[in-house]
Amino acid sequence: MSFQQRTIFITGASRGIGKAIALQLASKGANIVIAAKSVEEDPRLGGTIYSAAEEVEAAGGKALAVQVDIREEAQIAQAVEKAVATFGGIDVLINNASAIQLTNTEQTPAKRFDLMYDINVRGTFLVTQHCIPHLKKGKQPHILTLSPPINLDPKWFGPHVAYTISKYNMSMLAMGWAAELAPYQIASNALWPATTIATAAVKNLLGGEALINRSRTPDILADAVEYILQQPATYSGQTLIDEAVLQQAGITNFDKYAVVPGGKLQKDLFL
């Protein structure tokens, strides 16, 4: 399916999973709004909204790079206005931006707790709130949130309860929007990887090169997103896993996504 004339607003699209999704959809002709903070490159993370925009254009899409910190509602509103002024509307919102801190209660400073809630929960809510009026007029509109299935096994709460509840909040928002926006034919789902994904966050915060070598590339999520966004409005209200989505698409061999072909893979959190 071509994504010509469909406008995709992606938070945190300057690098990693967000950028991979942007490039995949750009290759199908989409307009991509790269809504992220980075205007100067951090050597540890790589990429800015401008470098991502160049890659999107090279991949065949149209790009709008807009600096936005989703903790700031005024910046969100301005970013949405720029997207609509540039492309005429918004058809898809991908809530990808997220903060992570895998520490227990005593080791989680208040500022890190606040950061996770301001980005993961409040930011996701506000970006969606500002996009909804445009999604209601969109072409095959969809909200896709990068968050996990809700698993109440205590093992996912004990080691990092603050992070866990922030991500589960994102999934609950996604399910809430599926019900709230069904009358407008707007689909809403959550998507999560079956394995760890090779991103700067995984390398810098979780397990270094050793974990990267047990991970898959972001392309697996990008391919899953492409399939999801082709589905009808009734394809909604789900917490999806990338492998299961691709199986629905007829893909059963995931070897090409492994950083180390044939290597042992690390299951992601919450699964």
C-alpha positions as CSV (number, residue, x, y, z in Angstrom):
1,M,0.0,0.0,0.0
2,S,1.2,3.5,-0.8
3,F,1.3,6.1,1.9
4,Q,1.2,8.9,-0.6
5,Q,-0.6,12.0,0.8
6,R,-0.7,10.4,4.3
7,T,0.9,12.6,7.0
8,I,2.5,10.7,9.9
9,F,3.4,12.7,13.1
10,I,6.1,10.9,15.0
11,T,7.5,11.9,18.4
12,G,11.1,11.1,19.1
13,A,11.8,10.5,15.4
14,S,15.3,11.8,15.2
15,R,16.9,8.5,16.0
16,G,16.4,4.8,16.8
17,I,12.9,3.2,16.5
18,G,11.2,6.5,15.6
19,K,13.6,7.2,12.8
20,A,13.4,3.6,11.4
21,I,9.6,4.0,11.3
22,A,9.9,7.3,9.6
23,L,12.2,6.0,6.9
24,Q,10.0,2.9,6.3
25,L,6.9,5.0,5.8
26,A,8.8,7.6,3.8
27,S,9.9,4.9,1.4
28,K,6.2,4.4,0.7
29,G,5.6,8.1,0.0
30,A,4.4,9.4,3.3
31,N,4.8,12.9,4.7
32,I,6.8,12.6,7.9
33,V,6.7,15.1,10.8
34,I,9.8,14.6,12.8
35,A,8.9,16.0,16.3
36,A,11.8,15.7,18.6
37,K,14.2,17.8,20.8
38,S,17.5,17.2,19.1
39,V,18.9,20.1,17.0
40,E,22.5,19.5,18.0
41,E,24.0,16.0,17.8
42,D,24.9,14.2,21.0
43,P,27.8,11.8,20.1
44,R,26.4,9.1,22.4
45,L,23.0,9.1,20.7
46,G,23.5,10.4,17.2
47,G,21.1,12.2,14.9
48,T,19.1,15.4,15.0
49,I,15.7,16.4,13.6
50,Y,17.5,17.8,10.6
51,S,19.6,14.8,9.8
52,A,16.6,12.6,10.1
53,A,14.7,14.9,7.8
54,E,17.4,14.6,5.2
55,E,17.2,10.8,5.4
56,V,13.4,10.9,5.1
57,E,13.7,13.0,1.9
58,A,16.3,10.6,0.5
59,A,14.0,7.7,1.2
60,G,11.3,9.2,-0.9
61,G,9.1,11.0,1.5
62,K,8.5,14.6,2.4
63,A,9.8,15.8,5.8
64,L,9.1,18.5,8.3
65,A,11.6,18.8,11.1
66,V,10.1,20.5,14.1
67,Q,11.8,21.0,17.4
68,V,9.5,20.0,20.2
69,D,9.9,19.0,23.9
70,I,6.6,17.2,24.6
71,R,6.9,18.3,28.2
72,E,5.9,21.7,27.0
73,E,2.3,22.0,25.8
74,A,2.9,25.3,23.9
75,Q,5.6,23.5,21.8
76,I,3.3,20.6,21.1
77,A,0.6,23.0,19.9
78,Q,3.0,24.8,17.7
79,A,4.4,21.6,16.2
80,V,0.9,20.4,15.4
81,E,0.0,23.7,13.8
82,K,3.2,23.6,11.7
83,A,2.4,20.0,10.6
84,V,-1.1,21.0,9.5
85,A,0.1,24.2,7.8
86,T,2.7,22.3,5.9
87,F,0.9,19.1,4.9
88,G,-2.8,20.0,5.3
89,G,-3.6,17.7,8.2
90,I,-2.5,14.7,10.3
91,D,-3.5,11.2,9.4
92,V,-1.4,9.1,11.9
93,L,0.2,9.8,15.2
94,I,3.0,7.6,16.5
95,N,3.7,8.2,20.2
96,N,7.3,7.0,20.3
97,A,9.1,9.4,22.6
98,S,9.8,7.9,26.0
99,A,12.1,8.2,29.0
100,I,13.5,5.2,30.8
101,Q,15.1,4.7,34.3
102,L,15.4,1.1,35.5
103,T,15.9,1.8,39.2
104,N,14.0,0.8,42.3
105,T,12.1,3.2,44.5
106,E,15.0,4.3,46.7
107,Q,17.3,4.8,43.7
108,T,14.8,6.8,41.6
109,P,15.3,10.6,42.1
110,A,12.2,12.7,42.0
111,K,13.5,14.5,38.8
112,R,13.8,11.2,37.0
113,F,10.3,10.1,38.2
114,D,8.9,13.4,37.0
115,L,10.8,13.1,33.6
116,M,9.2,9.7,33.0
117,Y,5.7,10.9,33.8
118,D,6.1,14.2,32.0
119,I,7.2,12.4,28.8
120,N,5.7,9.0,28.9
121,V,2.3,9.8,30.3
122,R,1.6,13.5,30.2
123,G,3.5,14.2,27.0
124,T,1.8,11.2,25.2
125,F,-1.6,12.4,26.4
126,L,-1.1,16.1,25.3
127,V,0.4,15.3,21.9
128,T,-2.6,13.0,21.2
129,Q,-5.1,15.6,22.6
130,H,-3.7,18.2,20.1
131,C,-3.7,15.8,17.2
132,I,-7.3,14.4,17.7
133,P,-9.1,17.3,15.9
134,H,-7.0,16.7,12.8
135,L,-7.1,12.9,13.1
136,K,-10.9,13.2,13.0
137,K,-10.5,14.6,9.5
138,G,-7.7,12.3,8.5
139,K,-7.2,9.6,5.9
140,Q,-7.4,6.1,7.6
141,P,-6.5,7.7,11.0
142,H,-4.6,5.8,13.6
143,I,-2.9,6.4,16.9
144,L,0.0,4.0,17.6
145,T,1.7,4.1,21.0
146,L,5.0,2.4,21.7
147,S,4.2,0.7,24.9
148,P,3.9,-2.9,26.3
149,P,1.0,-5.3,27.1
150,I,0.0,-4.8,30.7
151,N,1.4,-7.7,32.7
152,L,0.6,-7.6,36.4
153,D,3.3,-10.2,37.3
154,P,5.0,-8.5,40.3
155,K,8.4,-9.3,38.7
156,W,7.9,-6.3,36.4
157,F,7.2,-3.9,39.2
158,G,9.7,-4.8,41.8
159,P,13.0,-3.8,40.1
160,H,11.7,-0.5,38.4
161,V,8.2,0.3,39.5
162,A,8.3,3.9,38.4
163,Y,9.2,3.1,34.8
164,T,6.8,0.2,34.7
165,I,3.8,2.2,35.8
166,S,4.7,5.0,33.3
167,K,4.8,2.6,30.4
168,Y,1.6,0.8,31.5
169,N,-0.1,4.2,31.7
170,M,0.8,4.7,28.0
171,S,-0.9,1.4,27.1
172,M,-4.0,2.3,29.1
173,L,-4.1,5.6,27.2
174,A,-4.0,3.7,24.0
175,M,-6.8,1.4,25.0
176,G,-8.8,4.4,26.3
177,W,-8.5,6.2,22.9
178,A,-9.6,3.0,21.1
179,A,-12.9,3.2,22.9
180,E,-13.2,7.0,23.0
181,L,-12.5,7.5,19.3
182,A,-14.2,4.5,17.7
183,P,-17.2,6.6,16.7
184,Y,-14.8,8.7,14.6
185,Q,-13.3,5.7,12.9
186,I,-9.9,6.4,14.5
187,A,-8.0,3.3,15.5
188,S,-5.7,3.2,18.5
189,N,-3.2,0.4,19.4
190,A,-0.1,-0.1,21.4
191,L,3.0,-1.9,20.0
192,W,6.0,-3.5,21.7
193,P,9.0,-5.6,20.6
194,A,9.3,-9.2,21.5
195,T,13.1,-8.7,21.9
196,T,15.4,-5.9,22.9
197,I,16.0,-3.5,20.0
198,A,19.4,-2.2,19.0
199,T,19.2,1.5,19.9
200,A,21.4,4.0,21.6
201,A,19.3,3.8,24.8
202,V,19.8,0.0,25.0
203,K,23.5,0.4,24.4
204,N,24.0,3.3,26.8
205,L,21.5,2.6,29.6
206,L,20.9,-1.2,29.6
207,G,23.6,-3.5,28.5
208,G,26.2,-2.1,26.2
209,E,27.5,-3.9,23.1
210,A,26.7,-7.3,24.7
211,L,23.0,-6.6,24.8
212,I,23.1,-5.0,21.3
213,N,24.4,-8.2,20.0
214,R,21.4,-10.1,21.5
215,S,19.0,-7.6,20.0
216,R,17.1,-7.0,16.7
217,T,17.3,-3.9,14.6
218,P,14.5,-1.3,14.7
219,D,13.5,-2.5,11.2
220,I,11.3,-5.2,12.7
221,L,9.1,-2.5,14.4
222,A,9.1,-0.4,11.3
223,D,7.8,-3.3,9.2
224,A,5.1,-4.0,11.9
225,V,4.0,-0.4,11.9
226,E,3.6,-0.4,8.1
227,Y,1.3,-3.4,8.3
228,I,-0.7,-2.0,11.2
229,L,-1.3,1.3,9.5
230,Q,-2.8,-0.5,6.5
231,Q,-5.6,-2.1,8.6
232,P,-9.2,-0.8,8.9
233,A,-10.5,1.2,11.8
234,T,-11.8,-2.0,13.5
235,Y,-8.1,-3.1,14.0
236,S,-8.1,-1.3,17.3
237,G,-7.8,-1.6,21.0
238,Q,-4.9,-4.0,21.0
239,T,-1.6,-4.3,22.8
240,L,0.4,-5.7,19.9
241,I,3.8,-7.5,19.7
242,D,5.9,-7.0,16.6
243,E,6.4,-10.7,15.9
244,A,2.7,-11.4,16.1
245,V,1.9,-8.5,13.8
246,L,4.4,-9.7,11.2
247,Q,2.9,-13.2,11.4
248,Q,-0.4,-11.7,10.5
249,A,1.3,-10.2,7.6
250,G,2.6,-13.6,6.5
251,I,6.2,-13.2,7.7
252,T,7.4,-16.0,9.9
253,N,11.2,-15.9,9.4
254,F,12.7,-13.1,11.5
255,D,16.3,-13.9,11.0
256,K,17.0,-10.8,8.9
257,Y,16.2,-8.6,11.9
258,A,18.9,-10.0,14.2
259,V,22.0,-7.8,14.8
260,V,24.0,-11.1,15.0
261,P,22.4,-13.6,12.5
262,G,21.6,-16.8,14.3
263,G,22.6,-15.4,17.7
264,K,20.7,-15.7,21.0
265,L,18.1,-13.0,21.4
266,Q,17.1,-11.2,24.6
267,K,13.4,-11.0,25.4
268,D,12.2,-7.5,26.0
269,L,10.8,-6.2,29.3
270,F,7.2,-7.1,30.3
271,L,7.1,-10.3,28.2
